[in-house]
Amino acid sequence: MTEVLEKINNPPVRAVLEICALVSLGLVGFQFGPGLIGSLVFAALLPVAAAVAWAMFCSPKATMPLSLAGRITVEAVIFGCAAVGLALTGRLILIGGLFAIVALLSGAFKHYIDG
């Protein structure tokens, strides 16, 4: 069974999810920022903060690699914030829920394969 699972190409799915999380955080930052300038600042800072955290702790070439539990925690926070943020916008509740489910399943699959 593990050999079959290893042949499934999960990295592209993870990459698309990471990009979706960054876009979602930008949308959430824009929607909930105070005023136009605040919205633009939040729309830029939220995805940048998530990308920096991901690069430092979760990427294959992480500068400060964490244990499996630490990586799962950082991923859960980033994907969770993106999913909850989408749900809080009011118009994207279904998309936020689906995003959360796909991110959870993809993460579980990745960490199962990685051991």
N, C-alpha and C positions, 0 to 999 in steps of 0.2 A: 504493500500500500504506500509506503514512504517513497519508493522509487517513482510511482505514478505521480504523487504530489510534487516531487522535486522537479518533474518535467513541466509542470504548469508554470507559465511565465508570470510570476507575481510582481517583479520589479516595475514593469511599466504601469501596472495598476496602482502600485504605491506612489509612483511619480505623479500620476494624474491626480490621485487623492491629495498629495501634498500641494500641488498647484491649486486645486480647488479649495483647499483650506486657506491658502494665502489670499486668493481672490475673495473668498467668503469673509475673511477677517477685514479685508479692505472695505467691502460693502458694509459690513457692520459698523466699522469705524466711521465711515461717511454718514451713515444713517443716524448714529447716536452721538456724534460729535456736537459740541455746543457752537452753533452758528456756522457760517460758511468756512471761515478760517479754521476753526476747531475741527470741523468735519474733514477738511482736507488733511490736517495734521494727523488726526486719528486714522484716516484711511491710509496714510503712508506709514505711520509708526507701528500699527498692529501687525501688518504682514512682515515688516522688517524685523520686529522683535521675535516673531515666530520663526522666521527663516534663520536668524542668528542662533536661537536656541536649538533648532533642528541641526544646523551645521556643527555646533559645538558638541552636542550630546548624542544625536541619533543617526547622523549620516554615516555611511560606510567609512569615510575618512574623518571622523569626528576628532576634534582637537582635544577634547576631554571625554573620552568614551566612558559610558556608565555601565553598570551591571545590567543584566536583563531587566530586573525590576525597575531600575532607574529609567531605562529607555522606554519601557512600557508606560511609566508614569508621565514622562515628558510628552510622548505621543498622545496619550489619553488627554492630557491638558490641552494640547494644541488642537487635536481633532474635536475634542469636546467643546472647546470655546467656539470653534467654527460652526459646529452643528447647533449649539444652543443659540449662538448669535443669529444664525439663519432663521431659527424658529422664532426668535424674539422680534424679527423684522415684521412678523405678522403675515406676510404674503408668501413666505417660503417654508411653512411648517412641514409640509410633506417632503420637500427637498432636504431640509435639515435632518429630518428623521431618516430618510434613505441614506443620506451621506453618513450619518452616525453608524448605521448598520453596516454599510459597506466598509467603512474605515475599521470598525471593530473586527469584522470577519477577516479582512485583509491583514490586519495586525496580528491576529491570532494565528493565521496561516503562516505568516512570515516567521514568527517566533517559534512556531512548532517545527518548521523546517530547519531554522538555525540552531535549534536545540536548546 
